[in-house]
Amino acid sequence: MNKSSFASPKATKLLANRYQLRESIGNGGMGNVFLANDVLLGGTPVAIKFLAHTVCEPKMQQDFAREALMSAALSQKSIHIVRAYDYGVSETGNPYYVMEYLPGKCLKEFMPMDLPMFMTLMRQICLGLQCAHQGINIDGKIYPLVHRDIKPNNILVIPDPILGQLVKILDFGIAKFLNHTATNSTNRKFHGTLPYCSPEQLEGEELDSRSDIYSLGVVMFEMLTGEKPWQPETDHFGAWYKAHHFEQPRAIAQIKPDLQLPRALNDLIMACLAKKASNRPQNISEVLRVLENINRAHYFALPLNISCKQVETNLPPELPKNSELPPTIEQACYKLTWPEKKPIQEIVFPQVIDTEQGSVASLWLMLSTQEIKKRALSIRHNEFLFIASPHPMLLWLTVLYNRLLVPKWLPCYLDMQNPQNQRLVTALAESERYPLTLFTLEPPHSCISVISSYIDPSKRQLLKTWVKQSQSLPHCDQAQLSKNILKQQYKQMQSQIQQRLGAKPPVVASRAL
């Protein structure tokens, strides 16, 4: 679809009374992808994929809707699959579906890479593929999926405050259900990208997950070497058919002689590239198991089964004093006293602190002294959700994560028609870090630790936008309804954040006021 198929984004009406198109960010034979703003969620950026007029015949529309369904269903199970959450048809008759907007780079741009980065990204790719292979529920029955087009251009790597890089698998447009009569065909047809196709895929045979494992082997080889396992004379079908069927892959050591590749990893990649499916790992779980063993042997991954008693014996002798905040702000936090009107219990609430450097938005948290010591070295992660209708409401979520403990979830719901909350969020948007002041549950209930959480610049810009939007909205008395909507979204977020953090199931650790 050409850009001219749409009106200029500035002049375009809201799509489905919700999405404001901004600009084209991707083109392909199947259609066009636009960057848009979801005005219902305060202008949150989204990506909208339209099916082109030239392929808008019924079968293609059915496949397009199926792609949206698969992405939506799979993304609820794995953080490593791009999330789709809306589907429709535009006024001009173009089917579309709405995805999360992912400002990252394709895997190709990181090649070749070192072993630590390879291990981090490959584990995530395998987790996403494992989710697809496990399948989705159709009419009460589980149907596994084969992606059929695993390649670097369909794997996106985005910055992540916890993992460093977060992998997302894209484009389930030619994925196929296994054992589902509605998608089976008697016509043998080739689908995929030639350099990454398994031998059986080139034959147009019925595929299973082992075909994706072959494609994964090509991707692994390329991630480490920057080159493909074969060098055919041309890029034509015949040349690649010969390579995949009859030619052995080159040795990784031949291309990268200085790469100190563990033998187990070399053997895994070559096993994935076996010509016969029966000689490859039979499922992604096998691949993951080998990767975990390699990681333990060479990168000393931390165990996940350490008990809290073991944690208590390794508590820091004294709490760290560097919160990464300006010294004047940190000192002001340590001078704070617990408000008389607040209950003495494990709660969290937001508060503006007036310091020499101006107003600072902060979180006040009460925990037992022992719990504060356990959390002293936690990773801090934050998320912000805003809903404008029916009532402007903001969820400010902070998570304290230590892989040896269950995460601490600290949600705060802010009525954005309250001027005090508008001032609070404005102050929050002005600083790249906000303090968490930790008070003891035991008397004298003093602040014994100050830590901080970094806010990404894009999130700070969103906060500023949401404040302005809230100030311009008419008065509304449906705050509880908006809060309930945000609570539902928060529950959905928890499972995805868990996967990102590699944490245990969420528990209610502190009650938000």
C-alpha positions as CSV (number, residue, x, y, z in Angstrom):
1,M,0.0,0.0,0.0
2,N,1.4,3.4,-0.9
3,K,1.4,6.3,1.5
4,S,-1.0,8.0,-0.9
5,S,-3.7,5.4,-0.1
6,F,-4.3,7.4,3.1
7,A,-4.9,11.0,3.8
8,S,-2.2,12.9,5.5
9,P,-2.1,11.8,9.2
10,K,-2.7,15.3,10.4
11,A,-5.9,15.6,8.4
12,T,-7.1,12.1,9.0
13,K,-10.1,11.5,11.2
14,L,-9.7,9.4,14.2
15,L,-9.6,5.7,13.2
16,A,-12.4,3.9,15.1
17,N,-12.8,7.1,17.1
18,R,-9.6,6.3,18.9
19,Y,-6.4,6.2,16.8
20,Q,-4.8,9.3,15.3
21,L,-2.5,8.3,12.5
22,R,0.9,10.1,12.4
23,E,3.3,8.7,9.8
24,S,4.2,5.6,7.8
25,I,6.9,3.6,9.5
26,G,7.0,0.5,7.4
27,N,6.0,-0.8,3.9
28,G,5.6,-4.3,2.5
29,G,3.8,-6.3,-0.1
30,M,1.0,-7.0,2.3
31,G,0.4,-3.4,3.4
32,N,1.6,-0.5,5.4
33,V,2.4,0.1,9.1
34,F,1.6,3.5,10.6
35,L,2.7,5.1,13.9
36,A,-0.4,6.4,15.7
37,N,-1.6,7.8,19.0
38,D,-4.2,6.0,21.1
39,V,-6.2,9.0,22.3
40,L,-8.3,6.9,24.6
41,L,-5.1,6.0,26.6
42,G,-3.8,9.5,26.7
43,G,-1.9,9.5,23.4
44,T,0.0,6.3,23.9
45,P,2.0,5.5,20.8
46,V,0.8,2.4,18.9
47,A,1.6,0.8,15.5
48,I,-1.2,0.0,13.1
49,K,-0.8,-2.5,10.3
50,F,-3.2,-2.1,7.4
51,L,-3.9,-4.7,4.7
52,A,-3.2,-3.3,1.2
53,H,-6.2,-2.8,-1.2
54,T,-4.3,-4.9,-3.8
55,V,-4.5,-8.1,-1.6
56,C,-7.9,-7.4,0.1
57,E,-9.6,-10.5,-1.3
58,P,-11.5,-12.7,1.2
59,K,-8.8,-15.3,1.8
60,M,-6.2,-12.6,2.5
61,Q,-8.6,-10.8,4.9
62,Q,-9.1,-14.1,6.7
63,D,-5.4,-14.7,7.0
64,F,-4.8,-11.1,8.1
65,A,-7.4,-11.4,10.9
66,R,-5.8,-14.7,11.9
67,E,-2.4,-13.0,12.2
68,A,-4.0,-10.4,14.6
69,L,-5.7,-13.2,16.6
70,M,-2.4,-15.2,16.9
71,S,-0.4,-12.2,18.0
72,A,-3.0,-11.1,20.5
73,A,-3.4,-14.6,22.0
74,L,0.4,-15.3,22.1
75,S,1.4,-12.0,23.5
76,Q,-0.8,-12.6,26.6
77,K,1.4,-15.6,27.3
78,S,4.9,-14.2,26.4
79,I,6.5,-10.8,26.7
80,H,8.7,-11.9,23.7
81,I,5.9,-11.7,21.1
82,V,4.7,-8.4,19.8
83,R,1.3,-7.5,21.4
84,A,-1.8,-7.0,19.2
85,Y,-4.9,-5.7,21.0
86,D,-7.4,-4.4,18.5
87,Y,-8.7,-5.3,15.1
88,G,-11.1,-3.5,12.7
89,V,-11.9,-2.2,9.2
90,S,-11.4,1.4,8.3
91,E,-14.0,3.6,6.6
92,T,-12.2,3.0,3.3
93,G,-12.5,-0.8,3.7
94,N,-8.9,-1.5,4.8
95,P,-8.6,-4.2,7.5
96,Y,-6.1,-3.2,10.2
97,Y,-4.9,-4.3,13.6
98,V,-3.3,-2.4,16.4
99,M,0.0,-3.4,17.9
100,E,2.3,-2.1,20.6
101,Y,4.8,0.4,19.2
102,L,8.3,-0.9,19.6
103,P,11.1,1.7,19.1
104,G,14.0,-0.7,18.7
105,K,16.3,-2.3,16.1
106,C,16.1,-5.5,14.2
107,L,18.4,-8.3,15.3
108,K,20.4,-7.9,12.1
109,E,21.8,-4.6,13.3
110,F,23.6,-6.2,16.2
111,M,25.4,-8.9,14.2
112,P,28.0,-10.2,14.8
113,M,27.8,-10.1,18.6
114,D,29.7,-11.3,21.6
115,L,28.8,-14.5,23.5
116,P,27.2,-12.8,26.5
117,M,24.8,-10.8,24.3
118,F,24.1,-13.9,22.2
119,M,23.2,-15.9,25.3
120,T,20.9,-13.1,26.6
121,L,19.0,-12.6,23.3
122,M,18.9,-16.3,22.2
123,R,17.2,-17.3,25.4
124,Q,14.5,-14.7,24.9
125,I,14.0,-15.7,21.3
126,C,13.6,-19.4,22.4
127,L,11.1,-18.4,25.1
128,G,9.0,-16.6,22.5
129,L,9.2,-19.5,20.0
130,Q,8.4,-21.9,22.8
131,C,5.2,-20.0,23.5
132,A,4.2,-20.2,19.8
133,H,4.9,-23.9,19.5
134,Q,2.9,-24.6,22.6
135,G,0.0,-23.1,20.7
136,I,-3.3,-21.2,21.3
137,N,-6.8,-22.3,22.3
138,I,-9.3,-22.6,19.6
139,D,-12.8,-23.8,20.6
140,G,-11.4,-25.5,23.7
141,K,-8.6,-27.3,21.9
142,I,-4.9,-26.3,21.9
143,Y,-3.3,-25.9,18.4
144,P,0.5,-25.6,18.2
145,L,1.9,-23.0,15.8
146,V,4.9,-23.0,13.4
147,H,6.1,-19.5,12.6
148,R,7.6,-20.5,9.2
149,D,9.6,-17.2,8.8
150,I,12.1,-17.0,11.7
151,K,14.8,-14.6,10.5
152,P,16.7,-11.5,11.9
153,N,14.3,-9.0,10.3
154,N,11.4,-10.6,12.2
155,I,13.1,-10.3,15.6
156,L,13.2,-6.9,17.2
157,V,15.5,-5.8,20.0
158,I,14.3,-2.9,22.2
159,P,16.0,-1.2,25.1
160,D,14.8,-2.5,28.5
161,P,15.6,-1.1,32.0
162,I,15.8,-4.6,33.4
163,L,17.2,-6.9,30.8
164,G,19.2,-4.3,28.9
165,Q,17.7,-5.6,25.6
166,L,14.2,-7.1,25.2
167,V,13.4,-9.4,22.3
168,K,10.1,-9.3,20.4
169,I,9.2,-11.8,17.7
170,L,7.2,-10.2,14.9
171,D,5.2,-11.1,11.8
172,F,3.0,-14.2,12.3
173,G,1.6,-13.5,8.9
174,I,2.6,-16.9,7.4
175,A,2.5,-18.9,10.7
176,K,0.5,-22.1,10.5
177,F,-1.6,-24.0,13.0
178,L,-0.8,-27.7,13.3
179,N,-3.6,-30.2,13.2
180,H,-6.3,-27.6,12.4
181,T,-8.4,-28.5,9.4
182,A,-9.4,-24.9,8.6
183,T,-5.8,-24.0,7.8
184,N,-4.6,-27.3,6.2
185,S,-4.3,-27.3,2.4
186,T,-3.9,-30.1,-0.1
187,N,-1.8,-27.7,-2.3
188,R,1.9,-27.9,-1.6
189,K,3.2,-24.3,-1.5
190,F,6.5,-22.8,-0.4
191,H,6.3,-20.0,2.2
192,G,9.3,-18.4,3.9
193,T,12.6,-16.6,3.3
194,L,15.1,-18.8,1.3
195,P,18.3,-18.4,3.4
196,Y,16.4,-19.5,6.6
197,C,14.1,-22.3,5.2
198,S,14.4,-25.9,6.3
199,P,14.8,-28.6,3.6
200,E,11.2,-29.8,4.3
201,Q,9.9,-26.2,4.0
202,L,11.4,-25.9,0.5
203,E,9.6,-29.1,-0.5
204,G,6.3,-27.6,0.6
205,E,5.8,-30.4,3.1
206,E,3.7,-30.2,6.3
207,L,5.9,-28.7,8.9
208,D,6.3,-28.9,12.7
209,S,8.3,-27.0,15.2
210,R,11.6,-28.6,14.1
211,S,11.4,-26.5,10.9
212,D,11.5,-23.4,13.0
213,I,14.5,-24.9,14.9
214,Y,16.4,-25.2,11.7
215,S,15.7,-21.5,10.9
216,L,16.8,-20.7,14.4
217,G,20.1,-22.6,13.8
218,V,20.7,-20.3,10.8
219,V,20.0,-17.3,12.9
220,M,22.3,-18.5,15.7
221,F,25.1,-19.0,13.2
222,E,24.6,-15.5,11.8
223,M,24.4,-13.9,15.2
224,L,27.9,-15.1,16.1
225,T,29.6,-14.8,12.7
226,G,27.7,-12.1,10.8
227,E,27.5,-14.5,7.9
228,K,25.2,-17.4,6.9
229,P,26.2,-21.0,7.1
230,W,26.4,-21.4,3.3
231,Q,27.6,-19.2,0.4
232,P,25.5,-20.2,-2.6
233,E,26.5,-18.8,-6.0
234,T,23.2,-17.0,-6.4
235,D,20.2,-16.1,-4.3
236,H,17.8,-18.1,-6.6
237,F,15.6,-20.9,-5.3
238,G,17.8,-23.6,-6.9
239,A,21.0,-22.5,-5.3
240,W,19.4,-22.3,-1.8
241,Y,17.6,-25.6,-2.4
242,K,21.0,-27.2,-3.1
243,A,22.6,-25.6,0.0
244,H,19.9,-26.6,2.4
245,H,19.6,-30.2,1.0
246,F,23.1,-31.2,0.2
247,E,25.8,-28.8,1.5
248,Q,27.2,-29.0,5.0
249,P,27.3,-25.6,6.9
250,R,30.7,-23.9,7.2
251,A,32.5,-24.2,10.5
252,I,32.0,-21.3,12.9
253,A,35.7,-21.4,13.8
254,Q,36.6,-21.0,10.1
255,I,34.8,-17.6,10.0
256,K,35.5,-16.4,13.6
257,P,38.8,-18.1,14.6
258,D,39.2,-15.8,17.7
259,L,35.7,-16.6,19.0
260,Q,36.1,-18.8,22.1
261,L,32.9,-20.8,21.4
262,P,31.9,-23.4,24.0
263,R,31.9,-26.8,22.3
264,A,28.4,-27.5,23.6
265,L,27.1,-24.3,21.8
266,N,28.8,-25.2,18.6
267,D,27.3,-28.7,18.7
268,L,23.8,-27.2,19.4
269,I,24.0,-24.9,16.4
270,M,25.1,-27.7,14.1
271,A,22.4,-30.0,15.5
272,C,19.8,-27.4,14.7
273,L,21.1,-27.3,11.1
274,A,20.7,-31.0,10.6
275,K,19.2,-31.9,7.2
276,K,16.8,-34.4,8.7
277,A,14.3,-33.1,11.2
278,S,14.8,-36.3,13.3
279,N,18.4,-35.3,13.9
280,R,17.7,-31.9,15.3
281,P,16.6,-31.0,18.8
282,Q,13.0,-32.1,18.8
283,N,11.5,-29.1,20.6
284,I,12.6,-25.6,21.8
285,S,12.6,-26.9,25.4
286,E,15.7,-29.0,24.4
287,V,17.4,-26.0,23.0
288,L,16.7,-24.0,26.1
289,R,17.9,-26.7,28.3
290,V,21.3,-26.8,26.5
291,L,21.6,-23.0,26.6
292,E,20.9,-23.0,30.4
293,N,23.6,-25.6,30.9
294,I,26.1,-23.6,28.8
295,N,25.2,-20.5,30.8
296,R,25.8,-22.1,34.1
297,A,29.1,-23.5,33.0
298,H,30.5,-20.4,31.3
299,Y,28.6,-17.4,32.6
300,F,27.8,-18.4,36.2
301,A,24.1,-17.6,36.1
302,L,22.6,-17.1,39.6
303,P,20.4,-19.9,40.9
304,L,16.7,-19.2,41.2
305,N,15.9,-21.5,44.1
306,I,17.7,-19.7,47.0
307,S,15.5,-19.5,50.0
308,C,14.8,-16.3,52.0
309,K,16.8,-17.8,54.9
310,Q,19.8,-17.8,52.7
311,V,19.2,-14.2,51.8
312,E,18.9,-13.2,55.4
313,T,22.4,-14.6,56.2
314,N,23.8,-12.4,53.4
315,L,22.2,-9.1,54.2
316,P,24.5,-6.0,53.8
317,P,26.1,-5.0,57.1
318,E,24.8,-1.5,56.5
319,L,22.4,0.0,54.1
320,P,23.9,1.7,51.0
321,K,23.9,5.5,51.2
322,N,24.2,6.3,47.5
323,S,20.7,6.7,46.1
324,E,22.0,8.3,42.8
325,L,19.9,11.3,43.8
326,P,21.4,14.8,44.2
327,P,22.9,15.0,47.8
328,T,20.5,17.8,48.9
329,I,17.5,15.7,47.9
330,E,18.8,12.6,49.6
331,Q,19.6,14.5,52.8
332,A,16.1,16.1,52.8
333,C,14.6,12.6,52.5
334,Y,16.5,11.3,55.6
335,K,15.1,14.2,57.6
336,L,11.5,13.3,56.9
337,T,9.2,12.0,59.6
338,W,6.2,9.7,59.1
339,P,2.9,11.7,58.9
340,E,0.8,11.5,62.1
341,K,-2.4,10.9,60.0
342,K,-1.0,7.9,58.2
343,P,-1.5,4.4,59.7
344,I,1.5,2.4,61.0
345,Q,1.4,-0.5,58.6
346,E,2.9,-1.6,55.3
347,I,1.6,1.0,52.9
348,V,2.9,3.2,50.1
349,F,1.8,6.7,49.1
350,P,3.1,9.5,46.9
351,Q,4.2,12.9,48.3
352,V,5.7,16.1,47.1
353,I,8.9,17.1,49.0
354,D,10.0,20.7,48.9
355,T,13.8,20.9,48.9
356,E,16.4,23.5,48.1
357,Q,16.4,22.3,44.5
358,G,12.6,22.7,44.2
359,S,9.6,20.4,44.5
360,V,10.4,16.6,44.1
361,A,7.8,13.8,43.7
362,S,8.6,10.9,46.0
363,L,7.2,7.6,47.2
364,W,6.9,7.0,51.0
365,L,7.0,3.3,52.0
366,M,6.8,1.6,55.4
367,L,8.3,-1.8,55.9
368,S,9.9,-3.8,58.6
369,T,13.6,-3.1,59.2
370,Q,14.5,-6.6,58.1
371,E,12.4,-6.2,54.9
372,I,14.1,-2.9,54.1
373,K,17.5,-4.5,54.4
374,K,16.4,-7.3,52.0
375,R,15.2,-4.7,49.5
376,A,18.2,-2.4,49.8
377,L,19.9,-3.6,46.6
378,S,16.7,-4.2,44.6
379,I,16.4,-3.3,40.9
380,R,13.7,-0.6,40.5
381,H,11.3,-0.7,37.6
382,N,8.4,1.7,36.9
383,E,5.5,1.9,34.6
384,F,2.8,4.6,34.0
385,L,-0.7,4.1,32.6
386,F,-3.1,6.9,31.9
387,I,-6.8,6.9,31.1
388,A,-8.6,10.1,30.0
389,S,-12.1,8.8,29.8
390,P,-14.5,8.6,31.6
391,H,-12.3,10.3,34.2
392,P,-8.6,11.2,33.9
393,M,-6.7,8.8,36.1
394,L,-3.0,7.8,36.3
395,L,-1.4,4.6,37.6
396,W,2.1,5.2,38.9
397,L,3.6,1.7,39.4
398,T,7.0,1.0,41.0
399,V,8.4,-2.6,41.3
400,L,11.3,-3.5,43.6
401,Y,12.9,-6.6,42.3
402,N,15.6,-8.9,43.7
403,R,15.8,-12.3,41.9
404,L,16.1,-14.0,45.3
405,L,12.8,-12.6,46.5
406,V,9.2,-12.1,45.3
407,P,8.8,-8.6,43.8
408,K,7.3,-5.7,45.7
409,W,4.5,-4.1,43.8
410,L,3.9,-0.5,44.7
411,P,0.9,0.9,42.7
412,C,-0.4,4.4,43.2
413,Y,-3.6,5.7,41.6
414,L,-3.8,9.4,41.0
415,D,-7.0,11.4,40.3
416,M,-5.7,13.7,37.6
417,Q,-8.5,16.3,38.1
418,N,-7.0,16.9,41.6
419,P,-4.7,20.0,41.4
420,Q,-2.4,18.5,44.0
421,N,-1.9,15.4,41.9
422,Q,-1.3,17.5,38.8
423,R,1.5,19.3,40.7
424,L,2.9,15.9,41.9
425,V,3.0,14.5,38.4
426,T,4.5,17.7,37.0
427,A,7.3,17.4,39.5
428,L,7.7,13.8,38.7
429,A,8.2,14.6,35.0
430,E,10.8,17.2,35.7
431,S,13.3,14.8,37.4
432,E,15.0,11.8,35.8
433,R,14.9,10.0,39.2
434,Y,12.4,10.0,42.0
435,P,13.2,9.0,45.6
436,L,11.7,6.1,47.6
437,T,11.9,6.9,51.2
438,L,11.8,3.7,53.4
439,F,10.4,4.1,56.9
440,T,10.6,1.4,59.6
441,L,7.5,-0.4,60.8
442,E,9.1,-0.6,64.2
443,P,9.3,2.6,66.4
444,P,10.4,5.3,66.0
445,H,9.2,4.8,62.4
446,S,12.2,6.8,61.0
447,C,13.6,6.8,57.5
448,I,16.6,4.5,57.4
449,S,17.1,4.1,53.6
450,V,16.6,6.2,50.5
451,I,16.7,4.6,47.0
452,S,15.6,6.0,43.7
453,S,14.0,4.9,40.4
454,Y,15.0,6.2,37.0
455,I,12.3,7.5,34.6
456,D,13.0,7.1,30.9
457,P,12.8,10.4,29.0
458,S,9.9,9.1,26.8
459,K,7.9,8.4,29.9
460,R,8.6,11.8,31.4
461,Q,7.3,13.4,28.2
462,L,4.2,11.3,28.4
463,L,3.6,12.5,32.0
464,K,3.8,16.1,30.9
465,T,1.3,15.4,28.0
466,W,-1.1,13.7,30.4
467,V,-1.0,16.6,32.9
468,K,-1.8,19.1,30.1
469,Q,-4.6,16.9,28.8
470,S,-6.1,16.5,32.3
471,Q,-6.1,20.2,32.9
472,S,-8.1,20.8,29.7
473,L,-10.8,18.1,30.3
474,P,-14.2,19.0,31.7
475,H,-15.1,18.0,35.2
476,C,-16.2,14.4,35.7
477,D,-17.4,12.4,38.7
478,Q,-16.5,8.9,37.5
479,A,-13.1,8.5,39.1
480,Q,-13.9,5.1,40.6
481,L,-14.8,3.7,37.2
482,S,-11.6,4.9,35.6
483,K,-9.6,3.5,38.6
484,N,-11.3,0.1,38.1
485,I,-10.3,0.1,34.4
486,L,-6.7,0.8,35.4
487,K,-6.8,-1.9,38.0
488,Q,-7.7,-4.4,35.3
489,Q,-4.9,-3.2,33.1
490,Y,-2.5,-3.4,36.0
491,K,-3.4,-7.1,36.6
492,Q,-2.6,-7.8,32.9
493,M,0.7,-5.9,33.2
494,Q,1.8,-7.9,36.2
495,S,2.2,-11.1,34.3
496,Q,4.2,-9.4,31.5
497,I,6.5,-7.6,34.0
498,Q,7.0,-10.9,35.9
499,Q,8.3,-12.4,32.7
500,R,10.6,-9.5,32.0
501,L,12.0,-9.6,35.5
502,G,12.1,-13.4,35.6
503,A,10.3,-13.2,38.9
504,K,7.9,-15.4,40.9
505,P,4.1,-14.9,40.8
506,P,3.0,-11.5,42.1
507,V,2.0,-11.0,45.7
508,V,0.4,-8.0,47.3
509,A,3.2,-6.6,49.3
510,S,2.2,-3.1,50.2
511,R,-1.2,-1.4,50.0
512,A,-1.5,1.8,48.1
513,L,-3.4,4.7,49.8
